Amino acid sequence: MRAVHHARELLDGAAAHMPEKAGAVRPVVYDSWKRSKLQGLDPDSVAPGYYPEIELDSYLTRVVAPLVERRRGALDAAMCALSLTDQDGRLLRRWVPNTSFAGRLDSLSVLPRFSVAESHVGTTSAISLLSGTPVLVRGPEHFSEVFHALSCAGAPIVHPVTRRIVGSIDLTCRLEDTSPFVLSWVVELAADVQRALRDSASRRERLLLDSYLAHNRDARHPLVTLDRNTIITNAAAARLIGGMDQAVLWEHASRAIGESATAARSVVLADGTRVSIETRPVTDGPDVVGAVLKIKQESAREPSRRTARPATPLSGLVGHSARWTALCAQAARIGPVDRLLVVGEQGSGRAAVARSLAQPGPVRLLDAAQAGSSGHERWLRDVETELDGPDENLVLRHVDLLDPALAQATDAALRRRPTGRQVFATSEVGPIAAGRRNPLLDTFVDVLEVPPLRDRLDDLPTLLAALTARSVGDGPVVRWMPDGVQALSRLDWPGNVASLDALVRGLVARCRTGYIGARDLPADVAARASRRPLAMLEQAEAQAIMRALQDAGGNKHRAAESLGIARSTLYRKVRALGLDLSTTAF
């Protein structure tokens, strides 16, 4: 412990300057130290996040409570505390027989509705939620100074059916009372919890089957009964839905039940079929354990409700969501024009859309982002060379990065282009945008806006299939499990399709079984996917912070100044909103 205490000097510097390893510190602890620093935490001032809206009397709490009571004697004989957290590290229940020790934890805000996740307090036994393995954290191994007199042992609770982490069991004691046996005791309790969840899951499946039989009165009409893990369909539904649709249907059912919506709603399936769904909850006492979905395929004679994608205006690209369909329809209406500007967020697929519209003929591509390094004269010479070359359409990427003088010169060069040659440009902003004026953008009359991925999540199953097939190439087929699709559908995807593509390529390269599920996702992705959804105001705040950080190149001091807040306030908001800056490239 003395060696670990001395190694903490590494926390005084910047995260980027921390070495790969610290010999005195176990890798699982040191990796957590580095992540904590990258998230802007200070060992001298951390605070558990407070979440007043979480339900303490949850399904998990009711399973764990009787198991803890059977071990009450062991707890009463020791000065310790046993805690139950959800998958996000938020305390649901705490058992502390000793009032003095309870007061000590109260002063540290280790209380129900407070989060002790790594993103709030740094390294504690709650890192078992990220690693998926039991861990004992002792004294100075904690990231925060305030926990150095304590030790804590934690074990994740893995649902026996979904294999997803649903929470953790953590035992906290004084450092001087630390024993290696506390971890095995916690692991044994977590195993008992998982057995109880397995027994409960069997009951849930029976309830789903009973609900299915009660509603399946006419086999001609598609009917689905499902929860997060199980799906029961009649033959009519089986012909309609595909393997990836379970995730889409469950997300739809969760939203409908949460909003107490009983009226039919429109949903687009993975193959582009549009259906209307009437949702009814399946309950077990006060708990909603699943849903019954009555599905009706929308008639092809109802064009306003049917997927109205024009005939392949964007060949080689996939999508059937409302926003993507609107993009395709707009592209078809615009038709061939001399100049077309394609705008959208970074990574949304602007260049891919431009290349698709420029086909079927040959396409040449130039990137304005390189104009600064290659020089203005070289950029203009390349533009003129491409325009004077063979009969090819030209795509200019990132034209919003051109300075006003070069933008004006580029416009002059484009005006001299041969007749019939189309020019496509991509930009993050349109002609009317705040900030420095760009004369080239002002010349575009026809503008096509590519939606961000978060606004076309209905396309996620189709995109995953297409990107996976491209990554696999001639290799073995790789398929996505519904829980993996469902987890990814909960992310905001600030990097859009480019981030999704990078994730898919990494997962395909590591895949050995032919299937990718939620358990195969990287720890940081799984943590963000399981995090509570942000309210609308929080989403706006999170997006404003991420934009400020991007504009500042990741410099938190400049980002805080641009937002008009103190840097400490920025750190606090990053933690409260659950923003993971360690995996974001600015």
GUMI-652681 format. One record per residue (C-alpha): x, y, z. Coordinates in Angstrom, 1 decimal. Example, Ala and Ser with C-alpha at 12.3 -4.5 7.8 and 13.67 -1.06 7.14 Angstrom:
<sites>
     east    north       up
     12.3     -4.5      7.8
     13.7     -1.1      7.1
</sites>
This chain:
<sites>
     east    north       up
      0.0      0.0      0.0
      2.9      2.4      0.6
      4.2      1.7     -2.9
      0.7      2.4     -4.3
      0.6      5.6     -2.3
      3.9      6.8     -3.7
      2.7      5.9     -7.2
     -0.2      8.4     -6.8
      2.2     11.2     -7.7
      1.4     10.2    -11.3
     -2.1     11.6    -10.8
     -0.6     15.1    -10.3
      0.2     15.5    -14.0
     -1.9     15.4    -17.1
     -3.5     12.2    -18.3
     -1.6     12.3    -21.6
      1.7     12.2    -19.7
      0.9      9.2    -17.5
      3.1      6.2    -18.5
      1.6      3.0    -19.8
      2.2      1.1    -16.6
      2.9      1.8    -13.0
      4.7     -1.2    -11.4
      3.3     -0.8     -7.9
     -0.3     -0.4     -9.1
     -2.4     -3.3    -10.5
     -3.3     -2.8    -14.2
     -7.1     -2.9    -13.4
     -6.6      0.0    -10.9
     -4.1      2.0    -13.0
     -6.3      1.8    -16.1
     -9.2      3.2    -14.1
     -6.9      6.0    -12.8
     -6.1      7.0    -16.3
     -9.7      6.9    -17.4
    -10.7      9.0    -14.4
     -8.1     11.6    -15.3
     -9.2     11.6    -19.0
    -12.8     12.3    -17.8
    -11.6     15.5    -16.0
    -11.8     14.1    -12.4
     -9.6     15.6     -9.6
     -8.5     13.2     -6.9
     -8.9     16.0     -4.3
    -12.5     16.9     -5.3
    -14.9     14.3     -6.5
    -18.6     14.0     -5.8
    -21.1     11.2     -6.4
    -23.8     12.2     -8.9
    -27.3     12.5     -7.6
    -30.2     11.0     -9.6
    -33.5     11.7     -7.8
    -35.6     10.1    -10.5
    -34.4      6.5    -10.2
    -36.7      3.9     -8.8
    -35.3      2.4     -5.7
    -37.8     -0.4     -5.3
    -36.8     -1.9     -8.6
    -37.2     -5.5     -9.8
    -33.5     -6.1     -9.0
    -33.8     -4.7     -5.5
    -36.7     -7.0     -4.7
    -34.7    -10.0     -5.9
    -31.6     -9.1     -3.8
    -33.2     -8.0     -0.6
    -34.3    -11.4      0.7
    -30.9    -12.9     -0.1
    -29.2    -10.2      1.9
    -31.5    -10.8      4.9
    -30.3    -14.4      5.0
    -26.8    -13.1      5.6
    -27.8    -10.5      8.1
    -25.8    -12.2     10.8
    -22.5    -11.8      9.0
    -23.2     -8.1      8.4
    -24.2     -7.4     12.0
    -20.9     -8.9     13.2
    -18.7     -6.6     11.1
    -18.3     -2.9     10.7
    -19.1     -2.8      7.0
    -21.7     -1.8      4.4
    -23.3     -3.8      1.6
    -24.6     -1.8     -1.4
    -26.6     -2.7     -4.5
    -26.2     -0.6     -7.6
    -27.8     -0.6    -11.0
    -25.8     -1.0    -14.2
    -24.9      2.7    -14.1
    -23.4      2.5    -10.7
    -26.3      4.3     -8.9
    -27.1      3.0     -5.4
    -30.5      1.3     -5.1
    -30.2     -0.1     -1.6
    -27.7      0.0      1.3
    -27.4     -2.3      4.3
    -25.3     -0.8      7.2
    -26.0     -2.3     10.7
    -23.4     -0.1     12.4
    -24.8      3.5     12.8
    -21.4      5.0     13.2
    -20.2      3.5      9.9
    -23.4      4.5      8.3
    -22.8      8.1      9.3
    -19.3      8.0      7.8
    -20.7      6.8      4.5
    -23.5      9.4      4.7
    -20.8     12.1      4.9
    -19.3     10.8      1.6
    -22.7     10.7     -0.1
    -22.5      6.9     -0.5
    -26.3      6.8     -0.3
    -29.2      5.5     -2.4
    -29.9      7.6     -5.6
    -26.2      8.7     -5.6
    -23.9      7.4     -8.3
    -20.4      6.0     -7.4
    -19.6      5.2    -11.0
    -16.1      5.8    -12.3
    -17.3      8.8    -14.2
    -18.3     10.5    -10.9
    -15.9      9.4     -8.2
    -13.1      7.6    -10.1
    -11.7      4.2     -9.1
    -13.9      2.2     -6.7
    -15.2     -1.4     -6.8
    -17.9      0.0     -9.1
    -15.3     -0.5    -12.0
    -16.5     -4.1    -12.0
    -19.4     -2.8    -14.0
    -17.0     -1.8    -16.8
    -14.6     -4.8    -16.6
    -17.3     -7.4    -15.9
    -15.0     -9.1    -13.3
    -15.0     -8.9     -9.5
    -12.5     -6.5     -8.0
    -11.1     -5.5     -4.6
    -10.0     -1.9     -4.3
     -8.0     -1.0     -1.1
     -7.1      2.3      0.5
     -4.9      4.4     -1.8
     -6.0      2.4     -4.8
     -9.1      4.5     -4.8
     -8.8      7.5     -7.2
    -10.3      9.9     -4.6
     -8.4     10.9     -1.5
    -11.6     10.7      0.6
    -11.9      7.0      0.2
     -8.3      6.1      1.3
     -9.3      4.9      4.7
    -11.7      2.4      3.2
    -11.6     -0.8      1.1
    -14.4     -2.0     -1.2
    -15.1     -5.3     -2.9
    -17.5     -5.5     -5.9
    -18.9     -8.1     -8.2
    -21.0     -7.5    -11.2
    -24.5     -9.1    -11.5
    -24.8    -10.7    -14.9
    -28.3    -11.6    -16.0
    -28.3    -15.3    -16.7
    -30.4    -15.0    -19.9
    -29.2    -11.8    -21.6
    -25.6    -12.1    -20.2
    -25.7     -8.3    -19.7
    -24.5     -6.6    -16.5
    -27.6     -5.4    -14.7
    -25.9     -4.1    -11.5
    -23.3     -4.9     -8.8
    -22.9     -6.0     -5.2
    -20.4     -4.0     -3.3
    -19.1     -4.4      0.3
    -17.3     -1.5      1.9
    -15.2     -1.7      5.1
    -12.4      0.0      6.9
     -8.9     -0.4      5.4
     -7.6     -2.0      8.6
    -10.4     -4.6      8.4
     -9.6     -5.6      4.8
     -9.5     -9.4      4.2
     -9.1    -11.2      0.9
    -12.2    -13.2      1.9
    -14.5    -10.2      1.5
    -14.3    -10.5     -2.3
    -15.2    -14.2     -2.3
    -18.1    -13.5      0.0
    -19.4    -10.8     -2.4
    -18.9    -13.1     -5.5
    -20.9    -15.8     -3.7
    -23.7    -13.4     -3.1
    -23.7    -12.2     -6.7
    -23.9    -15.8     -7.8
    -27.0    -16.3     -5.6
    -28.6    -13.2     -7.1
    -28.0    -14.5    -10.6
    -29.6    -17.9     -9.7
    -32.6    -16.0     -8.4
    -32.8    -14.0    -11.6
    -32.7    -17.2    -13.6
    -35.7    -18.6    -11.7
    -37.5    -15.3    -12.1
    -36.8    -15.3    -15.9
    -38.5    -18.7    -16.2
    -41.6    -17.1    -14.6
    -41.4    -14.1    -17.0
    -41.3    -16.5    -20.0
    -44.5    -18.2    -18.7
    -46.2    -14.9    -18.4
    -45.2    -14.0    -22.0
    -46.5    -17.3    -23.3
    -49.8    -16.8    -21.4
    -50.3    -13.3    -22.9
    -49.4    -14.6    -26.4
    -52.0    -17.4    -26.1
    -54.6    -15.0    -24.8
    -54.2    -12.5    -27.7
    -53.6    -15.0    -30.6
    -57.2    -15.5    -31.5
    -56.8    -15.0    -35.2
    -53.6    -16.5    -36.7
    -54.1    -14.4    -39.9
    -53.1    -11.3    -38.1
    -49.4    -10.8    -37.1
    -48.8    -11.0    -33.3
    -45.6    -10.7    -31.3
    -45.1    -11.1    -27.6
    -41.6    -10.2    -26.4
    -39.3     -8.8    -23.8
    -35.7     -7.8    -24.0
    -34.5    -11.5    -24.4
    -37.5    -13.5    -25.7
    -39.8    -13.2    -28.7
    -42.9    -15.3    -29.5
    -44.6    -14.9    -32.9
    -47.3    -16.5    -34.8
    -46.7    -17.6    -38.4
    -48.1    -14.3    -39.9
    -45.6    -12.3    -37.8
    -42.7    -14.7    -38.5
    -43.2    -14.1    -42.3
    -43.1    -10.3    -41.7
    -40.2     -9.7    -39.3
    -36.5    -10.5    -39.6
    -33.7    -11.4    -37.2
    -32.8     -7.8    -36.4
    -36.3     -6.6    -35.9
    -36.6     -7.8    -32.3
    -34.4     -5.0    -31.1
    -36.4     -2.4    -33.1
    -39.7     -3.8    -31.8
    -38.6     -3.9    -28.2
    -37.3     -0.3    -28.3
    -40.7      0.7    -29.8
    -42.6     -1.2    -27.1
    -40.5      0.3    -24.3
    -41.2      3.8    -25.5
    -44.9      3.2    -26.0
    -45.3      1.6    -22.6
    -43.3      4.3    -20.9
    -45.5      7.0    -22.5
    -48.7      4.9    -21.7
    -49.5      5.0    -25.5
    -52.1      2.5    -26.6
    -52.9      3.9    -30.1
    -51.2      2.3    -33.1
    -47.9      3.8    -34.1
    -45.9      3.5    -37.4
    -42.6      1.6    -37.4
    -40.2      0.7    -40.2
    -38.7     -2.8    -40.1
    -35.2     -3.7    -41.0
    -36.1     -4.6    -44.7
    -37.9     -1.2    -45.1
    -41.5     -2.5    -44.6
    -43.6      0.0    -42.8
    -46.1     -1.4    -40.2
    -48.4      0.0    -37.6
    -48.2     -1.5    -34.1
    -50.6     -1.5    -31.2
    -48.8     -2.1    -27.9
    -50.1     -3.7    -24.7
    -47.9     -4.3    -21.6
    -47.4     -7.7    -20.0
    -47.2     -7.3    -16.2
    -46.2     -9.3    -13.2
    -47.8     -7.4    -10.3
    -46.4     -3.9    -10.4
    -43.6     -4.8    -12.9
    -43.9     -4.6    -16.7
    -42.1     -7.7    -17.9
    -42.9     -7.5    -21.7
    -45.3     -6.4    -24.3
    -47.9     -7.8    -26.8
    -47.7     -6.2    -30.2
    -50.5     -6.4    -32.7
    -48.9     -5.6    -36.1
    -50.6     -4.5    -39.3
    -48.7     -4.0    -42.5
    -49.5     -0.7    -44.0
    -51.0     -0.9    -47.5
    -48.9     -0.1    -50.5
    -51.9      2.0    -51.8
    -51.2      4.5    -48.9
    -48.2      6.3    -50.2
    -48.2      8.8    -47.3
    -47.6      5.9    -44.9
    -45.5      3.6    -47.1
    -41.8      3.9    -47.6
    -41.7      6.2    -50.6
    -38.1      5.9    -51.7
    -37.6      6.9    -55.3
    -35.9      4.5    -57.7
    -32.3      4.2    -56.5
    -31.4      7.9    -56.5
    -28.5      7.0    -54.1
    -27.2      3.8    -55.5
    -24.9      1.9    -53.2
    -26.3      3.5    -50.1
    -28.9      2.0    -47.7
    -31.7      3.3    -45.6
    -35.5      3.4    -45.3
    -36.2      5.7    -42.3
    -38.4      8.7    -42.7
    -35.4     11.2    -42.8
    -33.5      9.1    -45.3
    -36.6      8.6    -47.5
    -37.1     12.4    -47.5
    -33.4     12.8    -48.5
    -33.9     10.4    -51.4
    -37.1     12.1    -52.5
    -35.4     15.6    -52.4
    -32.5     14.2    -54.5
    -34.9     12.9    -57.1
    -36.8     16.2    -57.2
    -33.6     18.2    -57.7
    -32.4     15.9    -60.5
    -29.2     16.7    -62.5
    -27.9     20.2    -61.9
    -24.6     22.0    -62.6
    -23.8     22.5    -58.9
    -25.1     20.7    -55.8
    -24.1     21.3    -52.2
    -24.4     18.4    -49.8
    -24.4     19.5    -46.2
    -24.4     17.6    -42.9
    -22.6     16.8    -39.7
    -19.1     15.3    -39.8
    -19.2     11.6    -40.5
    -22.9     11.6    -41.7
    -22.0     10.4    -45.2
    -21.9     13.7    -47.2
    -19.2     12.5    -49.5
    -20.8      9.1    -50.0
    -24.1     10.9    -51.0
    -22.2     13.2    -53.4
    -20.3     10.3    -55.0
    -23.5      8.4    -55.4
    -25.3     11.3    -57.1
    -22.2     11.9    -59.4
    -22.4      8.4    -60.8
    -22.8      6.3    -62.9
    -20.0      8.1    -64.8
    -16.5      8.4    -63.5
    -16.0     10.7    -60.4
    -13.0     12.7    -59.3
    -12.6     13.8    -55.7
    -10.6     16.7    -54.2
    -10.4     17.5    -50.5
    -10.3     21.2    -49.5
     -9.0     20.2    -46.1
     -5.6     19.7    -47.8
     -5.5     23.1    -49.4
     -3.9     24.7    -46.3
     -0.9     22.3    -46.4
     -0.5     22.0    -50.2
     -0.9     25.8    -50.8
     -3.5     27.9    -52.6
     -1.9     27.6    -56.0
     -1.7     23.9    -55.9
     -5.3     23.6    -54.9
     -6.5     25.8    -57.8
     -4.3     24.0    -60.3
     -5.7     20.6    -59.1
     -9.3     22.0    -59.5
     -8.6     23.3    -63.0
     -6.8     20.1    -64.0
     -9.7     17.9    -63.0
    -12.2     20.2    -64.8
    -10.1     20.2    -68.0
     -9.6     16.4    -67.9
    -11.7     13.6    -69.2
    -15.5     13.7    -68.9
    -15.7     13.2    -65.2
    -17.9     14.7    -62.5
    -16.1     16.5    -59.7
    -16.7     16.2    -55.9
    -15.1     18.9    -53.7
    -15.0     17.9    -50.0
    -15.0     20.2    -47.0
    -15.4     23.4    -49.1
    -16.5     25.3    -45.9
    -12.8     25.1    -44.8
    -11.6     27.3    -47.7
    -10.8     30.9    -46.6
    -12.8     33.6    -48.4
    -10.1     34.5    -51.0
     -9.5     30.9    -52.0
    -13.2     30.2    -52.0
    -13.8     33.1    -54.4
    -10.9     31.9    -56.7
    -12.4     28.4    -56.6
    -15.7     29.7    -57.7
    -14.1     31.5    -60.6
    -12.4     28.3    -61.7
    -15.7     26.4    -61.5
    -17.4     29.0    -63.7
    -14.9     28.1    -66.5
    -15.8     24.3    -66.4
    -16.8     22.5    -69.6
    -20.6     22.3    -70.3
    -22.3     19.3    -68.9
    -19.7     18.7    -66.2
    -21.4     18.4    -62.7
    -19.8     19.7    -59.6
    -20.7     18.4    -56.2
    -19.4     20.0    -52.9
    -19.7     18.9    -49.3
    -19.8     21.2    -46.3
    -20.7     21.1    -42.6
    -22.7     24.3    -43.0
    -25.0     25.7    -45.7
    -24.9     29.0    -47.6
    -26.7     30.8    -44.8
    -24.7     30.1    -41.7
    -23.2     32.1    -38.8
    -19.5     32.8    -38.8
    -17.0     33.7    -41.5
    -18.7     34.2    -44.9
    -17.7     31.8    -47.6
    -18.3     33.2    -51.2
    -18.3     29.7    -52.7
    -21.1     28.4    -50.5
    -23.2     31.4    -51.5
    -23.2     30.3    -55.1
    -25.1     27.1    -54.5
    -28.8     27.3    -55.2
    -29.5     23.5    -54.8
    -28.7     22.2    -51.3
    -29.2     18.6    -50.0
    -29.0     18.0    -46.3
    -27.8     14.6    -45.0
    -29.5     13.7    -41.7
    -27.3     12.7    -38.7
    -27.4      9.1    -37.6
    -29.3      9.9    -34.4
    -32.2     11.1    -36.5
    -32.3      7.9    -38.6
    -31.8      5.2    -36.0
    -34.5      3.1    -37.8
    -31.8      2.6    -40.4
    -29.4      1.1    -37.8
    -30.1     -2.6    -38.5
    -29.7     -2.0    -42.3
    -26.5      0.0    -41.8
    -25.0     -2.6    -39.6
    -25.7     -5.3    -42.1
    -24.2     -3.3    -45.0
    -21.1     -2.1    -43.0
    -20.5     -5.6    -41.6
    -20.8     -7.2    -45.1
    -18.3     -4.7    -46.4
    -15.9     -5.3    -43.5
    -16.1     -9.1    -43.9
    -15.5     -9.0    -47.6
    -14.9    -12.6    -48.8
    -14.5    -13.9    -45.2
    -17.0    -15.8    -43.1
    -20.5    -14.3    -42.5
    -20.9    -12.3    -39.3
    -24.4    -11.7    -37.9
    -25.6     -9.2    -35.3
    -27.6    -10.4    -32.3
    -30.7     -8.3    -31.3
    -29.2     -7.2    -28.0
    -26.2     -5.7    -29.8
    -28.4     -3.8    -32.2
    -30.6     -2.6    -29.3
    -27.6     -1.4    -27.3
    -26.2      0.6    -30.2
    -29.7      2.1    -30.8
    -29.4      3.9    -27.4
    -26.3      5.9    -28.4
    -26.4      9.5    -29.8
    -23.6      8.8    -32.3
    -21.9     12.3    -32.4
    -19.5     10.8    -35.0
    -22.4      9.5    -37.1
    -22.0      6.7    -39.7
    -18.2      7.1    -39.7
    -18.1      6.2    -36.0
    -20.5      3.3    -36.6
    -18.2      2.1    -39.4
    -15.1      2.2    -37.2
    -16.9      0.3    -34.5
    -18.1     -2.4    -36.9
    -14.6     -2.8    -38.4
    -13.1     -3.3    -35.0
    -15.7     -5.8    -33.9
    -15.6     -7.8    -37.1
    -11.8     -8.0    -36.8
    -12.1     -9.5    -33.3
    -15.1    -11.7    -34.0
    -14.4    -15.4    -33.7
    -17.9    -16.9    -33.3
    -19.7    -15.4    -36.3
    -22.1    -13.5    -34.1
    -21.8    -10.0    -32.4
    -23.9     -9.2    -29.4
    -24.0     -6.7    -26.6
    -21.4     -8.6    -24.6
    -18.9     -8.1    -27.5
    -19.1     -4.3    -27.4
    -16.2     -2.4    -26.0
    -16.6     -1.5    -22.3
    -17.0      2.3    -22.9
    -19.6      1.7    -25.6
    -21.5     -0.7    -23.4
    -21.4      1.8    -20.5
    -22.8      4.6    -22.7
    -25.5      2.3    -24.1
    -26.7      1.3    -20.6
    -26.6      4.9    -19.3
    -29.9      6.6    -18.5
    -31.5      8.5    -21.4
    -31.0     12.3    -21.2
    -34.0     14.6    -21.0
    -34.5     17.0    -23.9
    -32.9     19.9    -22.1
    -29.9     17.7    -21.0
    -29.5     16.6    -24.6
    -29.2     20.2    -25.8
    -26.8     21.0    -23.0
    -24.7     17.9    -23.8
    -24.6     18.8    -27.5
    -23.6     22.4    -26.7
    -20.7     21.1    -24.5
    -19.5     18.7    -27.2
    -19.6     21.4    -29.9
    -17.7     23.8    -27.7
    -15.0     21.1    -27.0
    -14.8     20.3    -30.8
    -14.4     24.0    -31.6
    -11.7     24.3    -29.0
     -9.9     21.3    -30.2
    -10.5     19.5    -26.9
     -9.1     22.4    -24.8
    -11.5     22.4    -21.8
    -10.4     25.9    -20.6
    -11.2     27.5    -24.0
    -14.4     25.4    -24.2
    -15.6     26.7    -20.8
    -14.8     30.3    -21.8
    -16.9     30.0    -25.0
    -19.8     28.6    -23.0
    -19.5     31.3    -20.4
    -18.9     29.0    -17.4
    -16.0     28.1    -15.1
    -13.8     25.1    -16.0
    -14.9     23.4    -12.8
    -18.5     23.8    -13.8
    -17.7     22.3    -17.2
    -16.1     19.2    -15.5
    -19.1     18.9    -13.2
    -21.6     19.0    -16.2
    -19.5     16.5    -18.1
    -19.7     14.1    -15.2
    -23.4     14.7    -14.5
    -24.4     14.2    -18.2
    -22.2     11.1    -18.4
    -20.1     12.4    -21.3
    -17.1     10.1    -22.0
    -14.4     12.4    -23.4
    -11.7      9.6    -23.3
    -13.0      8.0    -26.5
    -13.7     11.3    -28.4
    -11.3     12.7    -31.0
    -11.4     16.5    -31.2
</sites>
